[in-house]
């Protein structure tokens, strides 16, 4: 199962990719929220989650919806019966490679590093190979991976978000959680659009993708 060590191996920069989609609810590993199960393209059966790329990603737009019933009382004062707050999230990518790697990366289920190729890296004293041709800048999902997820998920799934929402840790050191996933929301895909902008020769195409997610 996924651990904090795995996610550390799957990020290129100090902070993780901004968004991750998971079939299963989060678990805790090393004090961090991580997805349960195994990533798409991991070296085992699973296909339980994908890490989205920040490659040419535009803004992530959050639109809260307050579900309530309002009515005026006889004295003219407004009264609200609050039911719930629900969130809609939308984002898009320009010129996203249609695939993340040149071939199946077969991520190592312990370290999160790709197991194929010729370039090696050392993590915790262990040496692993990384595919030398990574098309997205951070190894996150390309256009095909996003489209496959959309086509295979007519129901809800869990959206992991990594942005500065320190209020989620009001009683646990608010300022020490920036470089981790700090919010998980169960959502549906309400719209998914893609455009094939440029076709590559022997490697990949460039796609523009936009997606909107709606909280259950």
Backbone torsions as a table, in degrees:
resi	resn	phi	psi	omega
1	UNK	NA	159.0	-176.1
2	UNK	-67.5	142.0	177.7
3	UNK	-128.0	172.7	176.0
4	UNK	-63.9	-29.8	176.8
5	UNK	-64.4	-41.1	178.6
6	UNK	-60.8	-48.5	-178.5
7	UNK	-64.4	-35.3	177.3
8	UNK	-62.7	-35.0	178.1
9	UNK	-75.0	-18.9	-177.2
10	UNK	-94.9	-1.9	177.9
11	UNK	-106.2	146.1	-178.4
12	UNK	-93.9	-30.5	-175.0
13	UNK	-113.1	-177.6	-175.0
14	UNK	-63.8	-38.3	178.1
15	UNK	-99.7	150.2	179.7
16	UNK	-72.1	168.2	174.0
17	UNK	-57.5	150.7	-167.6
18	UNK	-70.6	-21.4	-173.8
19	UNK	-144.8	144.9	177.5
20	UNK	-142.2	140.8	178.8
21	UNK	-113.1	133.5	-175.0
22	UNK	-137.8	138.7	174.5
23	UNK	-69.0	-31.1	-171.1
24	UNK	-109.2	150.6	179.1
25	UNK	-65.8	161.6	-174.8
26	UNK	-70.8	155.5	169.2
27	UNK	-123.8	173.6	179.5
28	UNK	-111.0	131.5	176.9
29	UNK	-139.0	121.8	-179.7
30	UNK	61.5	26.6	-178.4
31	UNK	83.2	5.4	-179.0
32	UNK	-113.2	149.8	171.3
33	UNK	-76.9	125.0	178.1
34	UNK	-134.3	156.7	177.7
35	UNK	-76.4	148.3	175.1
36	UNK	-80.0	156.7	175.5
37	UNK	87.5	-153.0	-174.1
38	UNK	-128.9	148.7	-178.5
39	UNK	-74.0	151.3	168.8
40	UNK	-55.6	134.3	-178.3
41	UNK	75.5	13.9	173.2
42	UNK	-77.7	164.3	-175.4
43	UNK	-81.1	46.4	176.9
44	UNK	-169.2	165.6	176.1
45	UNK	-68.7	148.3	178.5
46	UNK	165.6	-76.1	-176.3
47	UNK	52.6	45.1	-174.9
48	UNK	-90.3	-21.2	179.3
49	UNK	-155.5	159.0	172.2
50	UNK	-131.0	146.3	175.5
51	UNK	-99.0	122.7	-177.6
52	UNK	-80.8	149.5	-178.1
53	UNK	-87.0	151.2	171.1
54	UNK	-95.1	11.7	-178.6
55	UNK	-64.5	111.6	-179.6
56	UNK	52.9	30.6	178.4
57	UNK	-79.2	138.1	175.6
58	UNK	-85.8	-171.9	-178.6
59	UNK	-56.7	149.4	169.0
60	UNK	-96.9	117.0	-176.4
61	UNK	-99.0	126.3	177.9
62	UNK	-108.1	126.6	179.6
63	UNK	-127.6	98.4	178.8
64	UNK	-74.6	144.9	176.2
65	UNK	-121.5	122.2	178.3
66	UNK	-94.3	113.7	-179.5
67	UNK	-91.3	116.2	-175.2
68	UNK	-158.6	165.9	174.8
69	UNK	-118.9	120.8	-179.8
70	UNK	-111.5	141.7	174.7
71	UNK	-156.2	152.6	179.6
72	UNK	-91.0	137.7	177.1
73	UNK	-80.1	173.7	-176.6
74	UNK	-63.9	-24.2	178.9
75	UNK	-87.8	4.4	177.4
76	UNK	91.1	-7.8	-178.9
77	UNK	-80.6	138.0	179.1
78	UNK	-79.7	135.8	175.4
79	UNK	-123.7	139.9	-178.5
80	UNK	-120.3	134.9	173.2
81	UNK	-106.8	99.9	-174.4
82	UNK	-78.8	130.9	179.8
83	UNK	-103.5	-53.9	-179.5
84	UNK	-168.5	161.1	169.6
85	UNK	-109.1	129.7	179.2
86	UNK	-124.1	152.6	-173.0
87	UNK	-116.6	140.5	168.9
88	UNK	-115.0	130.9	-178.7
89	UNK	-121.6	135.1	176.2
90	UNK	-136.7	146.5	175.9
91	UNK	-156.6	172.6	-179.7
92	UNK	-153.8	162.3	177.9
93	UNK	-126.9	139.1	171.9
94	UNK	-107.2	135.2	175.5
95	UNK	52.7	47.5	176.9
96	UNK	-82.8	129.2	175.8
97	UNK	-55.4	142.2	-177.1
98	UNK	-71.5	-13.1	174.9
99	UNK	-144.2	151.1	-174.9
100	UNK	-82.2	-31.9	-176.4
101	UNK	-132.4	163.7	178.3
102	UNK	-72.9	-23.1	175.7
103	UNK	-153.8	-178.4	-177.1
104	UNK	-61.6	116.2	-177.6
105	UNK	-72.7	-21.7	-179.9
106	UNK	45.4	66.7	-176.6
107	UNK	-55.8	133.1	175.5
108	UNK	-63.9	127.2	-172.9
109	UNK	-71.4	-9.5	177.2
110	UNK	-98.6	-47.1	-173.4
111	UNK	-99.1	-17.5	-176.7
112	UNK	78.3	4.1	-179.5
113	UNK	-89.3	149.8	179.1
114	UNK	-68.8	143.5	-172.0
115	UNK	-100.6	-1.5	-177.9
116	UNK	-113.8	163.1	176.7
117	UNK	107.7	-166.9	-172.4
118	UNK	-122.2	-14.3	-178.7
119	UNK	-91.0	130.5	-174.9
120	UNK	-111.1	152.2	173.8
121	UNK	-134.3	158.6	-179.1
122	UNK	-116.4	126.6	178.4
123	UNK	-128.3	122.5	-179.5
124	UNK	52.4	39.6	177.5
125	UNK	82.2	-4.3	179.7
126	UNK	-106.9	138.9	-177.5
127	UNK	-102.8	131.8	-179.4
128	UNK	-131.6	155.6	177.4
129	UNK	-92.8	145.1	176.5
130	UNK	-122.5	138.9	176.2
131	UNK	-57.4	124.3	-176.8
132	UNK	-71.7	-14.6	-178.7
133	UNK	-113.8	88.6	177.3
134	UNK	-104.7	117.0	-171.3
135	UNK	-82.8	-40.9	172.9
136	UNK	-80.9	148.2	-170.6
137	UNK	-63.4	-26.1	-174.9
138	UNK	-121.0	8.7	-180.0
139	UNK	78.0	6.2	177.2
140	UNK	-76.1	174.5	-172.3
141	UNK	-58.8	138.0	171.7
142	UNK	-90.4	-173.1	-176.0
143	UNK	-60.3	-42.1	-179.3
144	UNK	-63.5	-40.2	179.3
145	UNK	-64.6	-39.8	177.1
146	UNK	-65.9	-43.6	-179.9
147	UNK	-64.8	-41.7	177.4
148	UNK	-59.8	-42.1	179.8
149	UNK	-63.3	-45.3	179.4
150	UNK	-59.6	-46.0	-177.0
151	UNK	-67.1	-27.6	-176.8
152	UNK	-99.1	3.9	-177.2
153	UNK	-132.3	88.4	174.0
154	UNK	-85.5	-14.9	178.4
155	UNK	-102.7	-165.1	-176.1
156	UNK	-84.6	161.6	174.0
157	UNK	-152.5	178.1	-174.1
158	UNK	-102.3	129.7	-179.4
159	UNK	-105.8	116.1	176.5
160	UNK	-90.6	133.9	-177.5
161	UNK	-125.6	136.2	177.7
162	UNK	-121.2	94.5	174.2
163	UNK	-149.1	171.2	-171.4
164	UNK	-77.5	87.8	174.7
165	UNK	-123.0	69.9	-172.8
166	UNK	-65.6	-17.8	179.4
167	UNK	-63.2	-17.9	176.9
168	UNK	-70.2	-10.6	-178.1
169	UNK	-123.3	43.9	-173.4
170	UNK	-58.9	-29.6	-177.6
171	UNK	-111.8	16.6	-174.8
172	UNK	-143.6	58.9	175.8
173	UNK	59.8	75.0	-173.5
174	UNK	-51.8	-33.9	-169.1
175	UNK	-93.4	8.0	-177.1
176	UNK	-111.6	18.4	-172.8
177	UNK	-123.9	19.0	-175.3
178	UNK	-65.6	-39.5	-173.6
179	UNK	-91.9	49.2	178.9
180	UNK	-158.4	167.1	173.6
181	UNK	-74.3	124.6	-172.4
182	UNK	-119.8	2.9	178.0
183	UNK	-152.5	140.1	178.0
184	UNK	-131.3	127.0	-177.7
185	UNK	-129.0	133.9	175.7
186	UNK	-83.0	125.2	-170.9
187	UNK	-143.3	163.6	169.2
188	UNK	-107.8	157.2	166.0
189	UNK	-87.2	115.7	-179.5
190	UNK	-93.3	-23.0	173.2
191	UNK	-154.5	145.9	179.5
192	UNK	-147.2	118.9	-178.6
193	UNK	-130.3	139.5	175.3
194	UNK	-141.9	149.5	180.0
195	UNK	-129.7	129.5	174.8
196	UNK	-82.4	106.7	-172.7
197	UNK	-84.5	-49.2	179.6
198	UNK	-138.3	141.2	177.8
199	UNK	-101.2	127.5	179.4
200	UNK	-79.8	171.5	179.9
201	UNK	-80.2	-66.6	-177.1
202	UNK	-128.3	6.7	-174.7
203	UNK	-117.3	-66.7	-177.1
204	UNK	-159.2	164.7	172.6
205	UNK	-99.2	167.1	170.7
206	UNK	-105.1	128.9	178.9
207	UNK	-118.6	147.5	163.3
208	UNK	-103.3	131.5	-176.0
209	UNK	-132.3	138.5	171.1
210	UNK	-131.0	141.6	-176.7
211	UNK	-141.8	142.5	174.9
212	UNK	-125.2	133.1	-178.4
213	UNK	-117.4	140.9	-178.9
214	UNK	-126.7	130.5	-176.7
215	UNK	-67.2	143.3	-178.8
216	UNK	-67.3	NA	NA
